[in-house]
């Protein structure tokens, strides 16, 4: 038999958790045809001796909803062995969308997901209104990775209620129309239903995102509709309306797997309380999967739009204000005292000891911890930060750690039964963070360096486990008959590497990227090379839109 590709002599880790073994892999017509001793020649032969051959990695928590329309390669995920992504997380997205609501959806993403409004306006070709039309548009344009998307609560609410989605609870008739729109999205192949109740999620004008205004009746109606579809996953960011413990009670009623964002480590140890809730709920049989991130939740932002303060009223009130008004408030002692009180009382607490001044016109301050600067000045960190920002005309960029920097603690969370790897947030907060390389971090740090997970367990976390959760069928496993989504990497060298700032988004907007990682040699999507010997094929479009369906 003539094969398209044969990968020779690699250490095959098949995604099931079974032990690794040296083997050849044969590929033909987008499928894996053989694993073992493959005597047939391939049109392309890959020498994988000394390398690991694994199923392509699955990223279940992205915000590529808009980026996929201008960047079908989905950079930088494509460099890190990711072959399948799930968008629409946290209940956000750009479909369904009536023409009159497009600006509101874009401004929502600008604020809650830190996306550049200019990039969204320049980059989104609004060729669709319905969710089905959106998936068709992605399909028609082509995509390099396999692409799936939740139907998001916030777009559904805006679809039905317009601007009122930001203002009030829905009527019974509006709830029924939302449920119908969700049913239509699920029929079109949505990966499930996602919502957010997080107090930290604020959108247009610094207001709570629309999903947070949902009544209990609305939430239960949409969850019931999601369950009635008999396919897909429910993704939730917990909050007052849907606290963590409630998810485990609701899941058996809904009848679909639930995943929540995110189980992180904190200095005060609050993750232990969440773990107790998870263990108790799981013991009752609830199928609820907390998402664990393998990267520190560390963000950069400029002080003209300080994302990590936006959940506090004093900062949220500045969203719609002109720069001059922000400057005035920053310099006002009464405003500062109010802002300080809100920051002190908020959850999670601001970790001032983690702040570093990344970019400033004041060269002697660049790269220095904010706490040290404040101590020298005899001021609070907030006062020092605002004084620096005012001197820079608000162009100051700072970096801080919000959570999840306890590496040993992350290792324990990864080993907790029922957890899944998530929260890359790829496509969101582009100028503030880049965790799209989480797979390289997991393998480099937690397998090679710390030995927290075996190679087989880590690959399963990245492949078979998320594919099973979302019902991706023949993906996530390296075995005959499966789709030929594969990654060939060097465990001895794989790692994320440094981030760099580029200006390659539409309208010249900037972002941080972690691309061209060490150790990733080849990436194949549906049997075709996306990355070959570390080089990206910029014309690759072998991904497919994964449409969930009743089984």
LOGU-552681 format. One line per field, with one value per residue (C-alpha): x, y, z; residue number from 1; residue in three letters; chain. Coordinates in steps of 0.1 Angstrom, whole numbers. Example, Ala and Ser with C-alpha at 12.3 -4.5 7.8 and 13.67 -1.06 7.14 Angstrom:
! residues 2
x <- c(123, 137)
y <- c(-45, -11)
z <- c(78, 71)
n <- c(1, 2)
res <- c(ALA, SER)
chain <- c(A, A)
END
This chain:
! residues 551
x <- c(0, 13, 11, 12, 34, 53, 68, 97, 110, 95, 84, 47, 24, -11, -32, -48, -24, -9, 29, 50, 66, 88, 69, 63, 31, 15, -9, -31, -60, -60, -62, -38, -36, -10, 10, 39, 62, 51, 69, 52, 70, 54, 55, 70, 92, 99, 128, 115, 142, 148, 115, 80, 51, 17, -18, -23, -30, -65, -70, -105, -103, -97, -112, -103, -139, -128, -92, -101, -117, -84, -58, -68, -34, -45, -11, 6, -12, -2, 35, 29, 14, -23, -44, -79, -93, -126, -137, -167, -155, -169, -201, -185, -184, -195, -225, -254, -252, -277, -261, -272, -256, -221, -206, -219, -205, -171, -170, -179, -149, -128, -134, -140, -114, -89, -92, -83, -115, -96, -84, -120, -135, -108, -106, -141, -159, -195, -207, -231, -259, -268, -245, -249, -238, -208, -196, -202, -181, -152, -156, -157, -126, -106, -87, -54, -66, -98, -122, -152, -172, -196, -229, -223, -248, -239, -243, -276, -288, -278, -294, -328, -327, -303, -289, -313, -292, -269, -297, -322, -335, -353, -390, -405, -409, -373, -361, -381, -365, -330, -337, -348, -317, -296, -314, -307, -270, -267, -285, -258, -231, -222, -198, -221, -234, -212, -219, -202, -214, -179, -180, -147, -163, -173, -180, -191, -189, -175, -209, -214, -215, -251, -249, -245, -279, -296, -322, -323, -352, -332, -301, -322, -341, -309, -292, -323, -322, -285, -293, -322, -299, -282, -247, -220, -205, -217, -189, -193, -174, -190, -203, -231, -259, -239, -215, -191, -211, -242, -226, -222, -259, -270, -250, -271, -302, -286, -273, -243, -206, -199, -165, -157, -130, -106, -91, -59, -35, -36, -14, -43, -49, -85, -80, -83, -119, -126, -110, -131, -163, -150, -142, -175, -195, -176, -183, -220, -214, -215, -196, -179, -144, -125, -100, -64, -39, -2, 10, 11, -18, 4, -7, 7, -13, -10, -23, -46, -66, -56, -75, -67, -83, -115, -136, -134, -160, -137, -117, -148, -163, -134, -141, -161, -142, -118, -81, -81, -107, -87, -57, -77, -90, -56, -43, -72, -65, -102, -105, -72, -84, -117, -98, -74, -103, -119, -87, -81, -116, -118, -113, -88, -66, -42, -7, 13, 45, 43, 41, 70, 73, 78, 77, 81, 96, 115, 144, 157, 124, 121, 122, 120, 95, 68, 71, 107, 99, 70, 93, 119, 92, 75, 42, 17, 22, -10, 2, 36, 19, -4, 24, 45, 15, 8, 44, 42, 9, -6, 17, 32, 30, 32, 31, 16, 9, -28, -27, -13, 24, 28, 44, 42, 6, -2, 14, -10, -40, -30, -30, -64, -90, -115, -95, -88, -61, -76, -75, -50, -73, -56, -69, -79, -60, -35, -16, -15, -6, 1, -6, -12, 20, 6, 13, 50, 49, 32, 57, 88, 82, 59, 72, 109, 120, 98, 86, 51, 35, 46, 50, 20, -2, 7, 0, -34, -42, -35, -52, -75, -90, -102, -113, -134, -149, -161, -170, -145, -147, -117, -94, -71, -58, -30, -44, -54, -86, -82, -78, -42, -37, -2, 27, 64, 84, 117, 110, 146, 142, 105, 95, 76, 105, 103, 73, 77, 55, 45, 21, 6, -31, -55, -51, -16, -27, -1, 0, 23, 33, 51, 59, 86, 91, 121, 114, 83, 95, 63, 26, 1, -36, -58, -27, -12, 18, 12, 47, 75, 110, 99, 88, 52, 33, 15, -9, -21, -59, -64, -84, -121, -150, -160, -198, -211, -242, -264, -249)
y <- c(0, 35, 58, 96, 98, 73, 85, 61, 49, 75, 68, 65, 78, 70, 93, 65, 66, 33, 29, 44, 21, 26, 22, 35, 54, 51, 78, 78, 100, 119, 88, 67, 34, 15, 17, -6, -20, -3, -19, 3, 35, 69, 97, 116, 98, 113, 101, 104, 84, 100, 119, 115, 109, 118, 127, 164, 184, 198, 232, 234, 270, 295, 328, 325, 334, 365, 358, 327, 350, 369, 343, 308, 295, 304, 316, 310, 278, 261, 262, 242, 210, 222, 206, 212, 243, 251, 288, 306, 300, 320, 325, 351, 351, 369, 348, 350, 387, 410, 439, 464, 446, 440, 471, 460, 425, 440, 464, 435, 415, 446, 450, 415, 397, 425, 425, 455, 472, 485, 450, 436, 463, 459, 421, 407, 402, 400, 375, 359, 365, 331, 307, 283, 310, 318, 281, 281, 313, 296, 265, 285, 306, 276, 269, 253, 237, 218, 244, 240, 266, 269, 288, 317, 331, 367, 367, 348, 374, 403, 385, 384, 416, 440, 467, 457, 426, 448, 464, 439, 404, 388, 383, 348, 354, 365, 334, 312, 329, 325, 288, 285, 303, 280, 250, 263, 268, 233, 219, 237, 219, 241, 223, 231, 260, 284, 311, 333, 345, 358, 391, 400, 398, 433, 444, 475, 506, 487, 471, 434, 412, 403, 367, 380, 397, 364, 353, 319, 311, 321, 301, 270, 273, 275, 247, 226, 233, 224, 191, 184, 186, 153, 164, 189, 203, 230, 255, 277, 305, 303, 332, 342, 328, 296, 289, 261, 237, 243, 230, 195, 195, 208, 185, 153, 174, 188, 155, 168, 171, 204, 221, 252, 278, 277, 257, 278, 280, 311, 323, 320, 284, 289, 261, 236, 246, 243, 209, 198, 208, 190, 158, 158, 165, 139, 113, 117, 108, 144, 147, 181, 189, 218, 233, 236, 259, 250, 286, 314, 337, 367, 397, 429, 460, 497, 521, 538, 505, 485, 453, 437, 465, 467, 447, 475, 503, 532, 518, 505, 539, 552, 529, 554, 585, 605, 601, 636, 624, 593, 615, 638, 609, 593, 625, 630, 620, 612, 590, 572, 565, 550, 529, 517, 506, 487, 470, 460, 446, 428, 391, 380, 404, 425, 410, 442, 423, 407, 440, 449, 480, 466, 497, 534, 566, 568, 544, 541, 525, 499, 463, 472, 458, 483, 476, 487, 519, 526, 519, 544, 570, 563, 557, 529, 508, 522, 558, 549, 532, 561, 587, 568, 565, 602, 610, 587, 601, 567, 547, 528, 490, 468, 431, 413, 378, 373, 336, 301, 306, 277, 252, 223, 232, 231, 196, 184, 199, 181, 148, 154, 130, 147, 178, 188, 211, 244, 282, 290, 319, 319, 347, 369, 394, 394, 425, 413, 376, 346, 312, 295, 275, 256, 222, 230, 242, 210, 188, 208, 218, 192, 161, 167, 191, 183, 147, 156, 136, 107, 114, 91, 109, 143, 134, 119, 153, 170, 146, 117, 133, 165, 147, 123, 152, 170, 138, 145, 108, 98, 125, 125, 90, 76, 44, 29, 46, 78, 112, 119, 148, 143, 161, 150, 166, 163, 159, 169, 204, 213, 245, 277, 302, 339, 360, 389, 418, 421, 444, 419, 421, 440, 478, 472, 463, 447, 413, 390, 358, 326, 311, 289, 269, 246, 209, 209, 193, 183, 190, 173, 181, 156, 140, 171, 190, 222, 223, 204, 204, 234, 254, 266, 261, 294, 281, 251, 248, 212, 218, 212, 227, 201, 202, 184, 162, 138, 103)
z <- c(0, -8, 22, 23, 54, 75, 108, 116, 150, 174, 209, 204, 232, 221, 244, 263, 292, 282, 282, 254, 228, 198, 166, 131, 122, 88, 74, 43, 33, 66, 87, 107, 90, 110, 143, 147, 121, 89, 59, 33, 21, 25, 0, 29, 55, 89, 110, 146, 163, 197, 195, 209, 186, 201, 191, 184, 215, 223, 238, 254, 266, 238, 227, 190, 180, 162, 154, 133, 107, 100, 111, 100, 113, 149, 159, 182, 192, 159, 169, 201, 188, 192, 165, 179, 197, 215, 213, 228, 264, 294, 274, 250, 212, 181, 170, 168, 159, 144, 123, 149, 177, 162, 179, 213, 209, 199, 228, 252, 240, 242, 279, 292, 271, 266, 228, 207, 195, 164, 156, 160, 138, 111, 113, 115, 82, 93, 68, 92, 116, 130, 148, 119, 96, 117, 116, 79, 75, 93, 72, 40, 48, 59, 91, 99, 131, 139, 153, 177, 195, 223, 220, 244, 268, 263, 225, 229, 253, 231, 201, 219, 240, 223, 245, 272, 278, 298, 318, 332, 337, 307, 305, 301, 264, 260, 279, 256, 226, 240, 246, 209, 197, 218, 203, 168, 177, 191, 160, 139, 158, 188, 212, 240, 261, 280, 306, 331, 365, 376, 394, 376, 342, 331, 296, 277, 298, 328, 333, 343, 312, 301, 314, 349, 348, 342, 367, 382, 358, 328, 338, 345, 313, 292, 311, 306, 269, 268, 285, 261, 231, 243, 231, 240, 272, 296, 304, 334, 352, 387, 406, 429, 407, 401, 430, 428, 450, 429, 398, 412, 423, 388, 366, 371, 363, 331, 321, 302, 314, 331, 331, 352, 351, 369, 397, 404, 433, 456, 484, 508, 499, 488, 463, 491, 497, 460, 460, 489, 470, 439, 458, 477, 445, 425, 451, 444, 407, 393, 361, 367, 355, 370, 346, 358, 342, 341, 337, 363, 358, 351, 331, 316, 309, 303, 328, 302, 304, 335, 329, 362, 381, 360, 384, 410, 406, 407, 377, 359, 360, 339, 309, 289, 301, 280, 288, 304, 329, 337, 343, 365, 386, 389, 404, 428, 465, 473, 442, 451, 486, 473, 447, 474, 496, 468, 459, 495, 498, 465, 456, 445, 465, 445, 450, 451, 458, 423, 404, 381, 359, 324, 302, 312, 299, 331, 323, 359, 369, 341, 352, 389, 414, 422, 459, 460, 442, 467, 496, 483, 479, 512, 495, 489, 457, 442, 447, 432, 403, 396, 399, 374, 351, 352, 345, 314, 301, 310, 287, 316, 313, 344, 350, 379, 391, 399, 409, 401, 406, 431, 408, 433, 440, 403, 401, 428, 410, 378, 396, 412, 397, 374, 366, 330, 316, 304, 306, 279, 270, 236, 214, 245, 265, 236, 247, 283, 284, 261, 276, 243, 248, 278, 262, 259, 295, 308, 290, 297, 333, 348, 330, 322, 349, 379, 371, 385, 357, 336, 299, 292, 318, 305, 269, 280, 297, 264, 241, 249, 281, 265, 233, 253, 273, 242, 222, 195, 185, 165, 178, 208, 202, 181, 167, 134, 121, 140, 123, 116, 140, 153, 170, 169, 197, 216, 253, 261, 247, 245, 263, 259, 256, 261, 251, 226, 217, 180, 161, 137, 145, 122, 124, 137, 172, 194, 212, 231, 214, 224, 190, 175, 207, 211, 206, 184, 151, 132, 135, 112, 110, 93, 77, 63, 76, 94, 109, 92, 108, 128, 98, 96, 63, 61, 34, 54, 58, 66, 98, 99, 118, 144, 147, 178, 172, 190, 192)
n <- c(1, 2, 3, 4, 5, 6, 7, 8, 9, 10, 11, 12, 13, 14, 15, 16, 17, 18, 19, 20, 21, 22, 23, 24, 25, 26, 27, 28, 29, 30, 31, 32, 33, 34, 35, 36, 37, 38, 39, 40, 41, 42, 43, 44, 45, 46, 47, 48, 49, 50, 51, 52, 53, 54, 55, 56, 57, 58, 59, 60, 61, 62, 63, 64, 65, 66, 67, 68, 69, 70, 71, 72, 73, 74, 75, 76, 77, 78, 79, 80, 81, 82, 83, 84, 85, 86, 87, 88, 89, 90, 91, 92, 93, 94, 95, 96, 97, 98, 99, 100, 101, 102, 103, 104, 105, 106, 107, 108, 109, 110, 111, 112, 113, 114, 115, 116, 117, 118, 119, 120, 121, 122, 123, 124, 125, 126, 127, 128, 129, 130, 131, 132, 133, 134, 135, 136, 137, 138, 139, 140, 141, 142, 143, 144, 145, 146, 147, 148, 149, 150, 151, 152, 153, 154, 155, 156, 157, 158, 159, 160, 161, 162, 163, 164, 165, 166, 167, 168, 169, 170, 171, 172, 173, 174, 175, 176, 177, 178, 179, 180, 181, 182, 183, 184, 185, 186, 187, 188, 189, 190, 191, 192, 193, 194, 195, 196, 197, 198, 199, 200, 201, 202, 203, 204, 205, 206, 207, 208, 209, 210, 211, 212, 213, 214, 215, 216, 217, 218, 219, 220, 221, 222, 223, 224, 225, 226, 227, 228, 229, 230, 231, 232, 233, 234, 235, 236, 237, 238, 239, 240, 241, 242, 243, 244, 245, 246, 247, 248, 249, 250, 251, 252, 253, 254, 255, 256, 257, 258, 259, 260, 261, 262, 263, 264, 265, 266, 267, 268, 269, 270, 271, 272, 273, 274, 275, 276, 277, 278, 279, 280, 281, 282, 283, 284, 285, 286, 287, 288, 289, 290, 291, 292, 293, 294, 295, 296, 297, 298, 299, 300, 301, 302, 303, 304, 305, 306, 307, 308, 309, 310, 311, 312, 313, 314, 315, 316, 317, 318, 319, 320, 321, 322, 323, 324, 325, 326, 327, 328, 329, 330, 331, 332, 333, 334, 335, 336, 337, 338, 339, 340, 341, 342, 343, 344, 345, 346, 347, 348, 349, 350, 351, 352, 353, 354, 355, 356, 357, 358, 359, 360, 361, 362, 363, 364, 365, 366, 367, 368, 369, 370, 371, 372, 373, 374, 375, 376, 377, 378, 379, 380, 381, 382, 383, 384, 385, 386, 387, 388, 389, 390, 391, 392, 393, 394, 395, 396, 397, 398, 399, 400, 401, 402, 403, 404, 405, 406, 407, 408, 409, 410, 411, 412, 413, 414, 415, 416, 417, 418, 419, 420, 421, 422, 423, 424, 425, 426, 427, 428, 429, 430, 431, 432, 433, 434, 435, 436, 437, 438, 439, 440, 441, 442, 443, 444, 445, 446, 447, 448, 449, 450, 451, 452, 453, 454, 455, 456, 457, 458, 459, 460, 461, 462, 463, 464, 465, 466, 467, 468, 469, 470, 471, 472, 473, 474, 475, 476, 477, 478, 479, 480, 481, 482, 483, 484, 485, 486, 487, 488, 489, 490, 491, 492, 493, 494, 495, 496, 497, 498, 499, 500, 501, 502, 503, 504, 505, 506, 507, 508, 509, 510, 511, 512, 513, 514, 515, 516, 517, 518, 519, 520, 521, 522, 523, 524, 525, 526, 527, 528, 529, 530, 531, 532, 533, 534, 535, 536, 537, 538, 539, 540, 541, 542, 543, 544, 545, 546, 547, 548, 549, 550, 551)
res <- c(UNK, UNK, UNK, UNK, UNK, UNK, UNK, UNK, UNK, UNK, UNK, UNK, UNK, UNK, UNK, UNK, UNK, UNK, UNK, UNK, UNK, UNK, UNK, UNK, UNK, UNK, UNK, UNK, UNK, UNK, UNK, UNK, UNK, UNK, UNK, UNK, UNK, UNK, UNK, UNK, UNK, UNK, UNK, UNK, UNK, UNK, UNK, UNK, UNK, UNK, UNK, UNK, UNK, UNK, UNK, UNK, UNK, UNK, UNK, UNK, UNK, UNK, UNK, UNK, UNK, UNK, UNK, UNK, UNK, UNK, UNK, UNK, UNK, UNK, UNK, UNK, UNK, UNK, UNK, UNK, UNK, UNK, UNK, UNK, UNK, UNK, UNK, UNK, UNK, UNK, UNK, UNK, UNK, UNK, UNK, UNK, UNK, UNK, UNK, UNK, UNK, UNK, UNK, UNK, UNK, UNK, UNK, UNK, UNK, UNK, UNK, UNK, UNK, UNK, UNK, UNK, UNK, UNK, UNK, UNK, UNK, UNK, UNK, UNK, UNK, UNK, UNK, UNK, UNK, UNK, UNK, UNK, UNK, UNK, UNK, UNK, UNK, UNK, UNK, UNK, UNK, UNK, UNK, UNK, UNK, UNK, UNK, UNK, UNK, UNK, UNK, UNK, UNK, UNK, UNK, UNK, UNK, UNK, UNK, UNK, UNK, UNK, UNK, UNK, UNK, UNK, UNK, UNK, UNK, UNK, UNK, UNK, UNK, UNK, UNK, UNK, UNK, UNK, UNK, UNK, UNK, UNK, UNK, UNK, UNK, UNK, UNK, UNK, UNK, UNK, UNK, UNK, UNK, UNK, UNK, UNK, UNK, UNK, UNK, UNK, UNK, UNK, UNK, UNK, UNK, UNK, UNK, UNK, UNK, UNK, UNK, UNK, UNK, UNK, UNK, UNK, UNK, UNK, UNK, UNK, UNK, UNK, UNK, UNK, UNK, UNK, UNK, UNK, UNK, UNK, UNK, UNK, UNK, UNK, UNK, UNK, UNK, UNK, UNK, UNK, UNK, UNK, UNK, UNK, UNK, UNK, UNK, UNK, UNK, UNK, UNK, UNK, UNK, UNK, UNK, UNK, UNK, UNK, UNK, UNK, UNK, UNK, UNK, UNK, UNK, UNK, UNK, UNK, UNK, UNK, UNK, UNK, UNK, UNK, UNK, UNK, UNK, UNK, UNK, UNK, UNK, UNK, UNK, UNK, UNK, UNK, UNK, UNK, UNK, UNK, UNK, UNK, UNK, UNK, UNK, UNK, UNK, UNK, UNK, UNK, UNK, UNK, UNK, UNK, UNK, UNK, UNK, UNK, UNK, UNK, UNK, UNK, UNK, UNK, UNK, UNK, UNK, UNK, UNK, UNK, UNK, UNK, UNK, UNK, UNK, UNK, UNK, UNK, UNK, UNK, UNK, UNK, UNK, UNK, UNK, UNK, UNK, UNK, UNK, UNK, UNK, UNK, UNK, UNK, UNK, UNK, UNK, UNK, UNK, UNK, UNK, UNK, UNK, UNK, UNK, UNK, UNK, UNK, UNK, UNK, UNK, UNK, UNK, UNK, UNK, UNK, UNK, UNK, UNK, UNK, UNK, UNK, UNK, UNK, UNK, UNK, UNK, UNK, UNK, UNK, UNK, UNK, UNK, UNK, UNK, UNK, UNK, UNK, UNK, UNK, UNK, UNK, UNK, UNK, UNK, UNK, UNK, UNK, UNK, UNK, UNK, UNK, UNK, UNK, UNK, UNK, UNK, UNK, UNK, UNK, UNK, UNK, UNK, UNK, UNK, UNK, UNK, UNK, UNK, UNK, UNK, UNK, UNK, UNK, UNK, UNK, UNK, UNK, UNK, UNK, UNK, UNK, UNK, UNK, UNK, UNK, UNK, UNK, UNK, UNK, UNK, UNK, UNK, UNK, UNK, UNK, UNK, UNK, UNK, UNK, UNK, UNK, UNK, UNK, UNK, UNK, UNK, UNK, UNK, UNK, UNK, UNK, UNK, UNK, UNK, UNK, UNK, UNK, UNK, UNK, UNK, UNK, UNK, UNK, UNK, UNK, UNK, UNK, UNK, UNK, UNK, UNK, UNK, UNK, UNK, UNK, UNK, UNK, UNK, UNK, UNK, UNK, UNK, UNK, UNK, UNK, UNK, UNK, UNK, UNK, UNK, UNK, UNK, UNK, UNK, UNK, UNK, UNK, UNK, UNK, UNK, UNK, UNK, UNK, UNK, UNK, UNK, UNK, UNK, UNK, UNK, UNK, UNK, UNK, UNK, UNK, UNK, UNK, UNK, UNK, UNK, UNK, UNK, UNK, UNK, UNK, UNK, UNK, UNK, UNK, UNK, UNK, UNK, UNK, UNK, UNK, UNK, UNK, UNK, UNK, UNK)
chain <- c(A, A, A, A, A, A, A, A, A, A, A, A, A, A, A, A, A, A, A, A, A, A, A, A, A, A, A, A, A, A, A, A, A, A, A, A, A, A, A, A, A, A, A, A, A, A, A, A, A, A, A, A, A, A, A, A, A, A, A, A, A, A, A, A, A, A, A, A, A, A, A, A, A, A, A, A, A, A, A, A, A, A, A, A, A, A, A, A, A, A, A, A, A, A, A, A, A, A, A, A, A, A, A, A, A, A, A, A, A, A, A, A, A, A, A, A, A, A, A, A, A, A, A, A, A, A, A, A, A, A, A, A, A, A, A, A, A, A, A, A, A, A, A, A, A, A, A, A, A, A, A, A, A, A, A, A, A, A, A, A, A, A, A, A, A, A, A, A, A, A, A, A, A, A, A, A, A, A, A, A, A, A, A, A, A, A, A, A, A, A, A, A, A, A, A, A, A, A, A, A, A, A, A, A, A, A, A, A, A, A, A, A, A, A, A, A, A, A, A, A, A, A, A, A, A, A, A, A, A, A, A, A, A, A, A, A, A, A, A, A, A, A, A, A, A, A, A, A, A, A, A, A, A, A, A, A, A, A, A, A, A, A, A, A, A, A, A, A, A, A, A, A, A, A, A, A, A, A, A, A, A, A, A, A, A, A, A, A, A, A, A, A, A, A, A, A, A, A, A, A, A, A, A, A, A, A, A, A, A, A, A, A, A, A, A, A, A, A, A, A, A, A, A, A, A, A, A, A, A, A, A, A, A, A, A, A, A, A, A, A, A, A, A, A, A, A, A, A, A, A, A, A, A, A, A, A, A, A, A, A, A, A, A, A, A, A, A, A, A, A, A, A, A, A, A, A, A, A, A, A, A, A, A, A, A, A, A, A, A, A, A, A, A, A, A, A, A, A, A, A, A, A, A, A, A, A, A, A, A, A, A, A, A, A, A, A, A, A, A, A, A, A, A, A, A, A, A, A, A, A, A, A, A, A, A, A, A, A, A, A, A, A, A, A, A, A, A, A, A, A, A, A, A, A, A, A, A, A, A, A, A, A, A, A, A, A, A, A, A, A, A, A, A, A, A, A, A, A, A, A, A, A, A, A, A, A, A, A, A, A, A, A, A, A, A, A, A, A, A, A, A, A, A, A, A, A, A, A, A, A, A, A, A, A, A, A, A, A, A, A, A, A, A, A, A, A, A, A, A, A, A, A, A, A, A, A, A, A, A, A, A, A, A, A, A, A, A, A, A, A, A)
END
